[in-house]
Amino acid sequence: MEAQPSQNWNDLIDRHVEIRKNGRVVRTGRVEAVTHAADALWLEGHGSDLRSIFEKAEGYSAIPFCD
């Protein structure tokens, strides 16, 4: 069974997630922060990947990795 996107991004703070858009993985990483409205999140920078923001309104979904 495939993991489902998280509806409440506030639950993802400090968790490792997979960010998808149009069904494709665009990035993985640890959620550093989430907006108060939980409509955008920041993945921390790691290696060559800079700190990045992803917004639900732009079609991104976040799927947590199993802990």
Backbone torsions as a table, in degrees:
resi	resn	phi	psi	omega
1	MET	NA	131.6	-178.3
2	GLU	-79.4	141.3	178.4
3	ALA	-63.4	146.2	-178.5
4	GLN	-98.8	147.2	176.3
5	PRO	-61.7	146.0	176.9
6	SER	-76.5	133.1	177.5
7	GLN	-82.1	-35.3	-178.4
8	ASN	-108.5	100.8	-176.9
9	TRP	-66.9	-18.1	175.8
10	ASN	-61.2	-26.2	179.2
11	ASP	-74.5	-6.5	-173.6
12	LEU	-98.5	-4.5	-178.2
13	ILE	-57.1	130.9	-178.8
14	ASP	70.0	12.6	177.3
15	ARG	-106.0	154.4	174.6
16	HIS	-86.1	132.8	-176.5
17	VAL	-134.5	165.6	172.0
18	GLU	-111.9	126.2	178.0
19	ILE	-98.0	128.2	179.9
20	ARG	-124.4	152.0	172.2
21	LYS	-143.4	128.8	-177.4
22	ASN	54.5	37.4	176.9
23	GLY	79.5	-1.3	-178.7
24	ARG	-109.0	141.3	176.5
25	VAL	-73.7	125.8	179.1
26	VAL	-109.6	-19.0	-178.8
27	ARG	-172.3	152.7	170.1
28	THR	-128.7	154.9	178.2
29	GLY	165.2	-176.2	-179.5
30	ARG	-94.4	132.8	178.6
31	VAL	-73.8	118.8	-179.1
32	GLU	-88.5	-39.0	-177.3
33	ALA	-157.0	157.6	177.8
34	VAL	-135.0	142.5	177.2
35	THR	-65.2	158.7	-179.5
36	HIS	-56.3	-38.9	179.9
37	ALA	-79.1	-4.6	-179.6
38	ALA	59.6	33.7	178.9
39	ASP	-107.0	0.6	176.7
40	ALA	-152.8	150.2	177.1
41	LEU	-138.7	157.7	176.3
42	TRP	-113.4	131.9	169.4
43	LEU	-94.8	136.9	179.8
44	GLU	-67.0	154.8	175.7
45	GLY	-71.8	145.4	178.4
46	HIS	-154.4	122.9	-178.7
47	GLY	60.7	-125.8	-179.4
48	SER	-85.0	-7.1	177.6
49	ASP	-84.6	121.1	178.5
50	LEU	-78.8	162.4	172.9
51	ARG	-57.0	131.6	-174.3
52	SER	-136.9	148.5	177.1
53	ILE	-106.3	142.4	177.6
54	PHE	-131.7	133.2	-176.0
55	GLU	-118.1	137.6	177.2
56	LYS	-58.3	-39.6	-177.5
57	ALA	-61.7	-22.0	178.2
58	GLU	-92.2	6.3	174.8
59	GLY	94.1	10.2	-179.9
60	TYR	-84.3	147.3	172.0
61	SER	-127.5	155.9	-178.4
62	ALA	-124.9	125.6	-178.8
63	ILE	-117.8	116.8	-179.4
64	PRO	-71.3	143.8	171.5
65	PHE	-75.4	148.5	176.1
66	CYS	-65.1	134.6	178.8
67	ASP	-85.7	NA	NA
